[in-house]
Amino acid sequence: GGVAVQPCRIKQLRPTFPPLPWQWVLRVVVELGRPAPKQRTLMLVDDEPDFRDSMVEYLAATMPHLQVYTAASGEQALVQAKKIDVDVVVSDLRMPGMNGLALLEAVQRTWPKTHCILMTAFNEADLDRRAKEIGVEKVLRKPFEMAGFEAIIAAALT
């Protein structure tokens, strides 16, 4: 056991100025007892560096709590995903080597709790059905509205 601290009693304390030493200790104990918010992570996979850079810049400005990793290929993304805990993978469909569907299928097989979003500039027949079958939550058609993209990411993280 430990000492139970009643939050209502802490709120009723009126700290003096300058604070007394026991008030600092109480505050430190209360702050240490709170779990730190988990850093949420997103991996953006696209073979076009300018697109990746602009997306990272946008996400840094609009979702500063989000740690964004990038990869230029599906193979590179899988290597990185083994080293970090990724909450969301956003991948382009057409890339050299492993395509986005194959990447997201591998991600879902290995890390089933990871949210997967596919981006494409092409209107391929049957793509939505194939993507849904492997666990892709959303297929985004390029070009897309950035506010809509941000909302999709936010929904995946909740």
C-alpha positions as CSV (number, residue, x, y, z in Angstrom):
1,G,0.0,0.0,0.0
2,G,0.7,3.6,-0.4
3,V,-0.8,6.8,0.9
4,A,-4.1,7.7,-0.8
5,V,-4.4,11.3,-1.8
6,Q,-7.9,12.8,-2.1
7,P,-8.0,15.1,-5.2
8,C,-10.7,17.2,-3.6
9,R,-8.5,18.0,-0.6
10,I,-5.7,19.1,-2.9
11,K,-7.9,21.5,-4.7
12,Q,-9.0,23.0,-1.4
13,L,-5.4,23.8,-0.4
14,R,-4.5,27.5,-0.8
15,P,-0.8,27.6,-1.4
16,T,1.1,30.4,0.2
17,F,3.6,32.5,-1.7
18,P,6.3,31.6,-1.7
19,P,5.2,28.0,-1.4
20,L,6.1,26.1,1.7
21,P,8.4,23.1,1.2
22,W,5.6,20.5,1.9
23,Q,3.4,22.1,-0.8
24,W,6.2,21.5,-3.4
25,V,6.6,17.9,-2.2
26,L,2.8,17.3,-2.4
27,R,2.7,18.8,-6.0
28,V,5.6,16.6,-7.1
29,V,4.0,13.5,-5.6
30,V,0.7,14.2,-7.4
31,E,2.4,15.0,-10.7
32,L,4.5,11.8,-10.5
33,G,1.4,9.8,-9.9
34,R,-0.2,10.8,-13.1
35,P,0.6,8.6,-16.1
36,A,2.4,10.5,-18.9
37,P,0.3,10.8,-22.0
38,K,1.4,8.2,-24.6
39,Q,3.2,9.7,-27.6
40,R,1.1,8.8,-30.6
41,T,2.9,7.7,-33.8
42,L,2.2,7.8,-37.5
43,M,4.3,6.4,-40.3
44,L,3.9,8.0,-43.7
45,V,5.1,5.9,-46.6
46,D,5.4,7.4,-50.1
47,D,8.2,7.3,-52.7
48,E,7.8,11.0,-53.5
49,P,10.0,13.1,-51.2
50,D,8.3,16.4,-51.8
51,F,4.9,14.9,-50.9
52,R,6.3,13.3,-47.8
53,D,8.0,16.5,-46.7
54,S,4.8,18.6,-47.2
55,M,2.7,16.1,-45.3
56,V,5.2,16.0,-42.4
57,E,5.2,19.8,-42.3
58,Y,1.4,19.9,-42.3
59,L,1.1,17.3,-39.5
60,A,3.7,19.0,-37.4
61,A,1.7,22.3,-37.6
62,T,-1.7,20.8,-37.1
63,M,-1.1,17.8,-34.8
64,P,2.0,18.6,-32.8
65,H,1.3,15.7,-30.3
66,L,1.9,13.3,-33.2
67,Q,5.3,11.8,-33.8
68,V,5.6,11.3,-37.6
69,Y,8.1,8.8,-39.1
70,T,8.6,8.5,-42.9
71,A,9.6,5.8,-45.3
72,A,10.3,5.9,-49.0
73,S,9.2,2.3,-49.6
74,G,7.2,-0.6,-48.2
75,E,10.3,-2.5,-47.3
76,Q,11.8,0.5,-45.5
77,A,8.6,1.0,-43.6
78,L,8.5,-2.6,-42.3
79,V,12.1,-2.4,-41.1
80,Q,11.3,0.8,-39.2
81,A,8.0,-0.6,-37.8
82,K,9.9,-3.3,-36.1
83,K,11.8,-0.7,-34.1
84,I,9.0,1.6,-33.1
85,D,5.4,1.2,-31.9
86,V,3.3,2.7,-34.8
87,D,-0.3,3.6,-34.2
88,V,-1.2,4.5,-37.8
89,V,0.4,3.7,-41.1
90,V,-0.5,5.9,-44.1
91,S,0.8,4.5,-47.3
92,D,0.7,5.3,-51.0
93,L,-0.5,2.5,-53.3
94,R,2.0,2.6,-56.1
95,M,5.7,2.6,-55.1
96,P,8.7,0.8,-56.5
97,G,9.1,-2.7,-54.9
98,M,6.4,-3.5,-52.4
99,N,3.2,-1.7,-53.1
100,G,1.0,-0.1,-50.5
101,L,-1.6,-2.9,-50.4
102,A,1.2,-5.5,-49.7
103,L,2.7,-3.3,-47.1
104,L,-0.6,-2.7,-45.2
105,E,-1.4,-6.4,-45.4
106,A,2.0,-7.2,-43.8
107,V,1.4,-4.5,-41.1
108,Q,-2.1,-5.9,-40.3
109,R,-0.8,-9.5,-40.1
110,T,2.1,-8.5,-37.8
111,W,0.6,-5.6,-35.8
112,P,-3.2,-6.1,-36.0
113,K,-4.0,-3.1,-33.8
114,T,-2.2,-0.7,-36.1
115,H,-4.6,1.5,-38.1
116,C,-4.0,1.4,-41.9
117,I,-4.9,4.1,-44.5
118,L,-4.1,3.8,-48.2
119,M,-3.6,6.8,-50.5
120,T,-3.8,6.6,-54.3
121,A,-4.0,8.9,-57.3
122,F,-5.4,6.1,-59.4
123,N,-8.9,4.8,-59.7
124,E,-8.3,1.1,-59.8
125,A,-11.2,-1.3,-60.1
126,D,-11.9,-3.3,-57.0
127,L,-9.4,-1.4,-54.9
128,D,-11.8,-0.4,-52.1
129,R,-12.9,-4.0,-51.7
130,R,-9.4,-5.4,-51.7
131,A,-8.2,-2.8,-49.2
132,K,-11.1,-3.5,-46.8
133,E,-10.4,-7.3,-47.0
134,I,-6.9,-6.8,-45.6
135,G,-8.0,-4.4,-42.9
136,V,-7.4,-0.9,-44.5
137,E,-9.8,1.5,-42.7
138,K,-9.8,4.2,-45.4
139,V,-8.7,4.6,-49.0
140,L,-7.9,8.3,-49.8
141,R,-8.0,9.5,-53.4
142,K,-5.2,12.0,-54.2
143,P,-5.5,14.9,-54.3
144,F,-7.5,15.1,-51.0
145,E,-8.5,17.9,-48.6
146,M,-5.9,18.2,-45.8
147,A,-8.6,19.0,-43.2
148,G,-10.3,15.7,-44.1
149,F,-7.0,13.9,-43.9
150,E,-6.4,15.3,-40.4
151,A,-9.9,14.3,-39.3
152,I,-9.3,10.7,-40.5
153,I,-6.0,10.5,-38.6
154,A,-7.6,12.0,-35.5
155,A,-10.4,9.4,-35.7
156,A,-7.9,6.6,-36.0
157,L,-6.1,7.7,-32.9
158,T,-9.2,7.8,-30.7
